[in-house]
Amino acid sequence: MNVSFEQIDAVNGLLTVDIKREDFAADVNKEVAQMGVRHPLKGFRPGKAPKNLLMKFYGPSVTADVIDRKVGRAVYDYIRENKLQILGEPLPSEDTKVDIMNDEEMTFKYDLGMAPTIELKLNKRINVPYYNIEVTDQMIDDAIAHDRKRLGTLVDGEVSDKESMLRGSMIELDEQGNDKADGIKVERTLISPRYMVDEEEAAKFVGVKVGDTFVFNPHKANNGNIAELASMLNLDRNEADVKSDFRITIEEIKVNKDAELNEEFFKGVLGTETDVKDEAAFREAMRDMIAKANIPESNYRFTVDAQRILTEKAGDLQLPEEFLKRFLKLRREQDEKNNGEVTDEEAQNMFKSLRWQLVKDHLAQELGIKVEKEDIDTAAFIFAQQQLSQYGIYNAPEDLIKQQAERFMQDDRARDAIQEHALDNKFYAAVREAVKVNEKSISVEDFRKLYEQEEK
């Protein structure tokens, strides 16, 4: 068996495997005989069927398997030993035509997509911006207002607003708007317009007083959500698909009273260990907290700009585009739900992502990036901290964050994402050290415009 390689152009290659029957005949005979033992032919004891009969029944499939294994191993051994930098996988050339049962000598050809050569090296002449988002007084005011509501309490109210919780008694109406004789009656159900889907129905509960009576439609208000209807009407789920109007009499109104700006509130927002005593110090602490909360946004924007700038610095990386389209099409055809077609937009997106991945892999090797367990643990901790923040837990104890991180690491998908984050964190940290970082202060409005301009 002989393997040879031909460089067609900068990004396309052809691998040729010449194989003779003598290279695989012994393996075929051995495996056909084993098939006669494991799967004896009808009328013959295991291993006693004539060789010519076994070859007739099992020869074609066994021969194909043996050749496929030998040729495939030869192809990948050659690629590895000669350190060929390929993209995707070798694809059988369309002009390969062999008769595996009769040809004494066969030639298999494989098209290769070759990775472009990248010579980019990082230095301080490469400039990448880093945007620090300015924390304004309005941002602090908004954050404090949000936390005052979040940590507020429900008190009796005279007039309802959209955030109110209302209790009332309800009775089902017939099509004429009269009380339904055997209709549903609900005592002291709990309702909040805040959670209603339909704005028109929700508006009926805003600006009302205790004793007010009006008609509304629970089904419309909740967009037919059975769970919500069952809770509001005190019914089992299988009985709750009720579309009638109801008359409700408001018996109690609870409105949210914002938390007072006192030490209890400061500890509720900043954590029990804070020593903040007055509003001025609290506002400065909030400024720092918001600034820290914005760091992930600034870091992410740095990765976007670094990706764009470093890809440009790498030059016009030529790709084997037709090969890659064919590779993706064949992959998709293996999925019964996909027709295999690749649109131009999909192809261009693939090429863009691949160019950056090639640049990133090249630079990661140049920078000697290696992810250690400590890096993964740190990434898991940060990931858990961010997840808890999304649920309004901004100052979670370290033990709680570690427990959450351990739970994430037990989930396959979350663990893969965390490991990828760990690699990215280390990579971009090394990039920041190697290039010149131009720090700029920017308003949150102008920061958002950076993305809007890219979309345009």
C-alpha positions as CSV (number, residue, x, y, z in Angstrom):
1,M,0.0,0.0,0.0
2,N,1.3,3.4,-1.0
3,V,0.1,6.9,0.2
4,S,1.0,10.1,-1.6
5,F,0.0,13.8,-1.2
6,E,-0.3,16.5,-3.8
7,Q,-0.8,20.2,-3.0
8,I,-3.3,21.4,-5.5
9,D,-3.2,25.1,-4.4
10,A,-2.6,27.0,-1.2
11,V,-5.7,25.6,0.5
12,N,-6.6,22.4,-1.3
13,G,-4.8,19.1,-1.4
14,L,-5.3,15.5,-2.8
15,L,-4.3,12.4,-0.9
16,T,-4.0,9.2,-3.0
17,V,-3.9,5.7,-1.5
18,D,-2.9,2.8,-3.8
19,I,-3.8,-0.6,-2.5
20,K,-3.4,-4.1,-3.9
21,R,-5.5,-7.1,-3.2
22,E,-2.6,-8.8,-1.5
23,D,-2.6,-6.0,1.1
24,F,-6.0,-7.0,2.4
25,A,-6.8,-10.5,1.1
26,A,-5.6,-12.3,4.2
27,D,-7.7,-10.1,6.5
28,V,-10.8,-10.6,4.3
29,N,-10.4,-14.4,4.4
30,K,-9.9,-14.4,8.2
31,E,-13.0,-12.3,8.8
32,V,-15.2,-14.2,6.4
33,A,-14.2,-17.5,8.2
34,Q,-15.1,-15.9,11.5
35,M,-18.5,-14.8,10.1
36,G,-19.1,-18.5,9.2
37,V,-18.6,-19.4,12.8
38,R,-20.6,-16.5,14.3
39,H,-23.4,-16.6,11.7
40,P,-23.4,-20.1,10.1
41,L,-25.2,-20.6,6.8
42,K,-28.4,-22.5,6.8
43,G,-27.7,-26.2,6.5
44,F,-24.1,-26.0,7.8
45,R,-22.7,-26.3,11.2
46,P,-20.7,-23.3,12.5
47,G,-17.4,-23.0,10.6
48,K,-18.2,-25.9,8.2
49,A,-19.6,-24.0,5.2
50,P,-17.5,-24.0,2.1
51,K,-15.2,-21.0,1.6
52,N,-16.7,-20.1,-1.8
53,L,-20.2,-20.0,-0.3
54,L,-19.1,-17.9,2.7
55,M,-17.4,-15.5,0.3
56,K,-20.5,-15.3,-1.8
57,F,-22.7,-14.3,1.2
58,Y,-20.2,-12.3,3.3
59,G,-17.4,-11.4,0.9
60,P,-18.7,-8.0,-0.4
61,S,-19.5,-6.5,3.0
62,V,-16.5,-7.8,4.7
63,T,-14.2,-6.7,1.9
64,A,-15.7,-3.2,2.0
65,D,-15.2,-3.0,5.8
66,V,-11.6,-4.2,5.6
67,I,-10.6,-1.9,2.8
68,D,-12.4,1.0,4.6
69,R,-10.5,0.4,7.8
70,K,-7.1,0.0,6.1
71,V,-7.4,2.9,3.8
72,G,-8.9,5.1,6.5
73,R,-6.1,4.3,8.9
74,A,-3.5,4.9,6.2
75,V,-5.0,8.3,5.4
76,Y,-5.1,9.5,9.1
77,D,-1.6,8.1,9.8
78,Y,-0.2,10.0,6.9
79,I,-1.9,13.3,7.9
80,R,-0.6,12.9,11.5
81,E,2.9,11.8,10.6
82,N,3.3,14.5,8.0
83,K,1.6,17.1,10.3
84,L,-0.8,18.3,7.6
85,Q,-3.0,21.1,8.9
86,I,-6.4,20.2,7.5
87,L,-9.9,21.6,8.0
88,G,-12.9,19.3,8.5
89,E,-12.2,15.7,7.4
90,P,-10.8,14.1,4.2
91,L,-13.6,13.7,1.7
92,P,-13.6,10.9,-0.9
93,S,-12.9,12.4,-4.3
94,E,-15.7,12.2,-6.7
95,D,-13.6,10.6,-9.4
96,T,-12.7,7.5,-7.3
97,K,-14.2,4.5,-9.0
98,V,-13.2,1.0,-7.9
99,D,-14.5,-2.6,-8.1
100,I,-13.6,-4.0,-4.7
101,M,-14.4,-7.6,-5.6
102,N,-12.5,-7.8,-8.9
103,D,-9.8,-5.1,-9.2
104,E,-6.4,-6.4,-8.2
105,E,-5.1,-2.9,-7.7
106,M,-7.2,0.0,-6.5
107,T,-6.7,3.8,-6.1
108,F,-8.6,5.8,-3.6
109,K,-8.4,9.6,-3.7
110,Y,-9.4,12.0,-0.9
111,D,-9.8,15.8,-1.2
112,L,-8.3,17.8,1.7
113,G,-9.1,21.3,2.8
114,M,-5.8,22.8,4.0
115,A,-5.6,25.4,6.8
116,P,-4.0,28.7,5.7
117,T,-0.7,29.7,7.2
118,I,-1.0,32.4,9.9
119,E,2.1,34.5,10.8
120,L,0.5,37.0,13.2
121,K,2.4,37.9,16.3
122,L,1.1,40.1,19.1
123,N,2.9,43.3,20.0
124,K,2.3,46.7,21.5
125,R,1.8,48.2,18.0
126,I,-1.6,46.5,17.9
127,N,-4.2,48.8,19.6
128,V,-7.5,47.4,21.0
129,P,-10.0,49.7,22.8
130,Y,-11.4,48.9,26.2
131,Y,-14.6,50.8,27.2
132,N,-15.2,51.7,30.8
133,I,-19.0,52.4,31.2
134,E,-19.6,55.6,33.1
135,V,-21.8,55.3,36.2
136,T,-24.2,58.3,36.3
137,D,-26.3,59.6,39.1
138,Q,-29.4,58.5,37.2
139,M,-28.1,54.9,37.1
140,I,-27.6,55.1,40.9
141,D,-31.1,56.5,41.4
142,D,-32.7,53.8,39.2
143,A,-30.8,51.0,41.1
144,I,-31.8,52.4,44.5
145,A,-35.5,52.8,43.4
146,H,-35.4,49.2,42.2
147,D,-33.9,47.9,45.5
148,R,-36.3,49.9,47.5
149,K,-39.2,48.2,45.7
150,R,-37.5,44.8,45.9
151,L,-37.0,45.1,49.7
152,G,-40.2,47.0,50.4
153,T,-43.3,45.7,52.2
154,L,-46.9,45.3,51.4
155,V,-49.2,47.6,53.3
156,D,-52.9,48.4,53.1
157,G,-53.7,50.8,50.3
158,E,-56.6,53.1,49.4
159,V,-56.1,53.0,45.6
160,S,-54.5,50.2,43.6
161,D,-51.7,50.6,41.1
162,K,-50.2,48.1,38.6
163,E,-47.9,46.6,41.4
164,S,-50.7,46.1,43.9
165,M,-52.0,42.8,45.2
166,L,-55.8,42.7,45.4
167,R,-58.2,40.3,47.2
168,G,-61.8,40.0,46.1
169,S,-64.9,37.8,45.7
170,M,-65.9,36.7,42.2
171,I,-69.0,35.3,40.6
172,E,-69.4,33.8,37.1
173,L,-71.8,35.6,34.7
174,D,-74.0,34.3,31.9
175,E,-74.0,35.6,28.3
176,Q,-76.5,38.3,29.3
177,G,-74.2,39.6,32.0
178,N,-76.3,38.3,34.9
179,D,-75.2,36.1,37.8
180,K,-75.1,32.5,36.5
181,A,-77.4,30.3,38.6
182,D,-75.0,27.5,39.0
183,G,-71.9,29.5,38.2
184,I,-68.5,29.5,39.8
185,K,-68.1,31.5,43.0
186,V,-64.7,32.4,44.4
187,E,-64.1,33.9,47.9
188,R,-61.1,36.1,48.5
189,T,-59.0,35.2,45.5
190,L,-55.7,37.0,45.1
191,I,-55.0,39.0,41.9
192,S,-52.3,41.3,40.7
193,P,-52.5,43.3,37.4
194,R,-48.7,43.1,37.2
195,Y,-48.9,39.4,36.2
196,M,-51.8,39.7,33.7
197,V,-50.9,39.2,30.0
198,D,-53.7,41.3,28.5
199,E,-53.2,45.0,29.1
200,E,-56.8,45.9,28.7
201,E,-57.9,43.5,31.4
202,A,-55.0,44.5,33.7
203,A,-56.0,48.2,33.4
204,K,-59.4,47.4,35.0
205,F,-57.5,46.6,38.3
206,V,-55.6,49.9,38.4
207,G,-57.0,52.9,40.2
208,V,-59.8,50.9,42.0
209,K,-60.8,51.1,45.7
210,V,-62.1,48.7,48.3
211,G,-65.7,48.0,47.6
212,D,-65.5,48.7,43.8
213,T,-67.2,46.1,41.6
214,F,-66.5,45.5,37.9
215,V,-66.6,42.8,35.2
216,F,-63.5,41.2,33.8
217,N,-62.5,38.0,31.9
218,P,-60.0,35.8,33.7
219,H,-59.4,33.7,30.5
220,K,-58.5,36.8,28.5
221,A,-56.5,38.4,31.3
222,N,-54.2,35.3,31.5
223,N,-54.2,34.4,27.8
224,G,-55.8,31.1,28.6
225,N,-53.0,29.9,30.9
226,I,-54.6,27.0,32.7
227,A,-52.3,27.1,35.7
228,E,-53.1,30.8,36.3
229,L,-56.8,30.2,35.8
230,A,-56.9,27.2,38.2
231,S,-55.2,29.3,40.9
232,M,-57.4,32.3,40.4
233,L,-60.7,30.3,40.3
234,N,-59.7,27.7,42.9
235,L,-60.3,24.9,40.5
236,D,-58.5,21.7,39.4
237,R,-56.5,22.2,36.2
238,N,-58.8,19.9,34.3
239,E,-61.8,22.1,35.1
240,A,-60.1,25.5,34.7
241,D,-60.5,26.2,31.0
242,V,-63.4,28.7,31.8
243,K,-64.0,31.5,29.3
244,S,-66.9,33.3,31.0
245,D,-66.9,36.9,32.3
246,F,-66.8,37.4,36.1
247,R,-67.9,40.1,38.4
248,I,-65.4,40.9,41.1
249,T,-65.8,42.9,44.3
250,I,-62.6,44.3,45.7
251,E,-62.3,43.6,49.4
252,E,-58.6,44.3,50.1
253,I,-55.8,46.3,48.5
254,K,-52.1,45.8,49.3
255,V,-49.6,48.3,47.8
256,N,-45.9,48.1,48.0
257,K,-44.2,50.5,50.4
258,D,-40.7,51.3,49.4
259,A,-38.0,50.4,51.9
260,E,-36.7,53.2,54.0
261,L,-33.1,54.5,53.4
262,N,-31.7,53.2,56.7
263,E,-29.0,50.9,57.9
264,E,-31.3,47.8,57.5
265,F,-31.8,48.7,53.9
266,F,-28.1,49.3,53.3
267,K,-27.3,45.9,54.7
268,G,-30.0,44.3,52.6
269,V,-28.5,45.7,49.4
270,L,-24.7,45.7,50.2
271,G,-24.6,42.7,52.6
272,T,-24.6,42.3,56.3
273,E,-20.9,43.0,56.7
274,T,-21.2,46.6,55.3
275,D,-20.3,49.5,57.5
276,V,-22.2,52.0,55.5
277,K,-24.2,54.3,57.8
278,D,-25.6,57.1,55.7
279,E,-27.1,57.8,52.3
280,A,-24.0,59.6,50.8
281,A,-21.8,56.6,51.6
282,F,-24.4,54.2,50.3
283,R,-24.6,56.0,47.0
284,E,-20.8,55.7,46.6
285,A,-21.0,52.0,47.5
286,M,-23.8,51.7,44.8
287,R,-21.5,53.5,42.3
288,D,-18.8,50.9,42.9
289,M,-21.2,48.0,42.8
290,I,-22.7,49.2,39.4
291,A,-19.2,49.8,38.1
292,K,-18.2,46.2,39.0
293,A,-21.4,44.9,37.5
294,N,-20.5,46.6,34.2
295,I,-17.1,45.0,34.0
296,P,-18.4,41.8,32.3
297,E,-20.0,44.0,29.6
298,S,-16.7,45.9,29.1
299,N,-14.8,42.7,29.0
300,Y,-17.1,41.2,26.5
301,R,-16.8,44.3,24.3
302,F,-13.1,43.9,24.4
303,T,-13.4,40.4,23.1
304,V,-15.5,41.6,20.2
305,D,-13.1,44.3,19.3
306,A,-10.0,42.1,19.7
307,Q,-11.6,39.4,17.5
308,R,-12.2,42.0,14.7
309,I,-8.8,43.7,15.0
310,L,-6.8,40.5,15.3
311,T,-8.6,38.9,12.4
312,E,-7.8,42.0,10.3
313,K,-4.2,41.9,11.4
314,A,-3.9,38.3,10.3
315,G,-4.6,39.4,6.7
316,D,-6.8,37.9,4.1
317,L,-6.9,34.2,5.1
318,Q,-7.8,32.1,2.1
319,L,-10.1,29.2,2.9
320,P,-11.0,26.1,0.8
321,E,-14.5,27.5,0.5
322,E,-16.0,24.9,-2.0
323,F,-14.5,22.1,0.0
324,L,-16.0,23.4,3.3
325,K,-19.4,23.9,1.7
326,R,-19.3,20.3,0.5
327,F,-18.1,19.1,3.9
328,L,-21.0,20.9,5.7
329,K,-23.5,19.6,3.1
330,L,-22.5,16.0,3.6
331,R,-22.6,16.4,7.4
332,R,-26.2,17.8,7.1
333,E,-27.3,15.0,4.7
334,Q,-26.5,12.6,7.5
335,D,-29.3,14.2,9.5
336,E,-32.6,12.9,8.3
337,K,-34.3,16.2,9.3
338,N,-32.0,18.3,7.1
339,N,-31.9,18.4,3.3
340,G,-28.2,19.3,3.3
341,E,-28.5,22.6,1.5
342,V,-26.1,25.4,2.5
343,T,-27.1,29.0,1.9
344,D,-24.6,31.7,0.9
345,E,-25.3,33.4,4.2
346,E,-24.7,30.3,6.2
347,A,-21.5,29.7,4.3
348,Q,-20.2,33.2,4.9
349,N,-21.0,33.0,8.6
350,M,-19.1,29.7,8.8
351,F,-16.1,31.2,7.0
352,K,-16.1,34.2,9.3
353,S,-16.2,32.0,12.4
354,L,-13.6,29.6,11.1
355,R,-11.1,32.4,10.3
356,W,-11.3,33.7,13.8
357,Q,-11.0,30.2,15.3
358,L,-7.9,29.6,13.2
359,V,-6.4,33.0,14.4
360,K,-7.4,32.3,18.0
361,D,-5.9,28.7,18.0
362,H,-2.7,30.1,16.4
363,L,-2.3,32.9,19.0
364,A,-3.2,30.6,21.9
365,Q,-0.3,28.3,20.8
366,E,2.0,31.3,20.5
367,L,1.0,32.6,23.9
368,G,1.3,29.1,25.5
369,I,-2.3,29.1,26.8
370,K,-3.0,26.1,29.0
371,V,-6.1,25.8,31.1
372,E,-5.5,24.4,34.6
373,K,-8.0,23.2,37.2
374,E,-7.6,26.5,39.1
375,D,-8.7,28.4,36.0
376,I,-11.8,26.2,35.6
377,D,-12.7,26.6,39.3
378,T,-12.4,30.4,39.0
379,A,-14.6,30.4,35.8
380,A,-17.2,28.2,37.6
381,F,-17.2,30.6,40.6
382,I,-17.7,33.7,38.4
383,F,-20.4,31.9,36.3
384,A,-22.3,30.9,39.5
385,Q,-22.0,34.5,40.9
386,Q,-23.4,35.9,37.6
387,Q,-26.3,33.5,37.7
388,L,-27.2,34.4,41.3
389,S,-27.0,38.1,40.4
390,Q,-29.7,37.5,37.7
391,Y,-32.0,36.3,40.5
392,G,-31.3,39.5,42.5
393,I,-28.8,37.9,44.8
394,Y,-26.0,40.5,44.4
395,N,-23.9,39.8,47.6
396,A,-24.2,36.1,48.0
397,P,-21.9,34.5,50.6
398,E,-18.9,32.7,49.2
399,D,-20.0,29.3,50.4
400,L,-23.3,29.7,48.5
401,I,-21.5,30.7,45.3
402,K,-19.2,27.7,45.6
403,Q,-22.1,25.3,46.2
404,Q,-23.8,26.7,43.1
405,A,-20.6,26.4,41.1
406,E,-20.2,22.7,42.1
407,R,-23.8,22.0,40.9
408,F,-23.0,23.6,37.5
409,M,-19.9,21.5,37.2
410,Q,-22.0,18.3,37.6
411,D,-24.1,19.2,34.5
412,D,-22.4,18.2,31.2
413,R,-23.5,21.2,29.2
414,A,-22.8,23.7,31.9
415,R,-19.3,22.2,32.5
416,D,-18.4,22.4,28.8
417,A,-19.5,26.1,28.8
418,I,-17.5,26.8,31.9
419,Q,-14.4,25.1,30.5
420,E,-14.8,27.2,27.3
421,H,-15.1,30.3,29.5
422,A,-12.0,29.4,31.4
423,L,-10.0,29.1,28.1
424,D,-11.4,32.4,26.8
425,N,-10.7,34.2,30.1
426,K,-7.1,33.1,30.0
427,F,-6.7,33.8,26.3
428,Y,-8.1,37.3,26.4
429,A,-6.2,38.1,29.6
430,A,-3.0,37.1,27.7
431,V,-4.0,39.2,24.7
432,R,-4.6,42.3,27.0
433,E,-1.0,41.9,28.3
434,A,0.5,41.5,24.8
435,V,-1.2,44.4,22.9
436,K,-1.7,48.0,23.7
437,V,-5.1,48.5,25.4
438,N,-6.6,52.0,24.9
439,E,-9.0,52.5,27.8
440,K,-11.9,54.9,27.2
441,S,-14.8,56.1,29.3
442,I,-18.1,55.9,27.6
443,S,-21.7,56.5,28.5
444,V,-24.1,53.5,28.5
445,E,-26.0,55.0,25.6
446,D,-22.9,55.3,23.4
447,F,-21.8,51.9,24.6
448,R,-25.0,50.4,23.2
449,K,-24.6,52.4,20.0
450,L,-21.4,50.4,19.3
451,Y,-23.5,47.3,18.7
452,E,-26.2,49.2,16.8
453,Q,-23.6,50.5,14.4
454,E,-22.2,47.0,13.8
455,E,-25.8,45.7,13.0
456,K,-26.2,48.5,10.4
